[in-house]
Amino acid sequence: MENAGAHSGYDALELYRAYLMCVVRLRLDQRLQAGLDLSEVVQQTLQEAYLARDPLQDQPPVQRLARLKRILVHKLADEVRRVSSAVLSRPTDKVDEELAQKSPE
């Protein structure tokens, strides 16, 4: 069976996609997950790692995973900030209207 070291470029990183999705689903609060496109965040993580592949190329799988998780954490933080600022920048009357529609009477 081939291992991640036997692959080159993006294919080698692609082997980590399912692992990164599991990390996100297990570690990120479900309320935050609902507002984020997790697969897009994982895709951005893999893309950044691919573009910076020189440092990753010769690393053993354990170090590669650690680096991918660090990139993932930063991408998630960026995405949470983006979504939060979008929610906070909405006019308050629209937010009040949405809350009124969702509250039980």
C-alpha positions, 0 to 999 in steps of 0.5 A: 500500500502506498503512503503519503510520502510516495505521492507528489504535489496536491495528490499527497495533500489530498490524502489528508482531506477526510482527516481535516474534515473530521478535525473540523467537525469534532473540534468546532462548535456546531453553532459555528459549523452551521454558518460555515462552508467547512469543505471550502475551509478545508479546500483553502487549507489544502491549497495554501499547503500546496502553494507552500509545498517546499516546507511540507515536501520533506516532512514526515507525515506527523509533522505534515499533519501538524502543519496542516492543522495549524493552517486549518485553525488559521483559515477557520479563524479567518472564516469565523471572523468574516461571518461574524462581521457580516452578521454584526454589520447587518442593520439591527432592524433586520436582525430584530425582524428575523428574531421576531420571526424565529421566536415562539409565540 
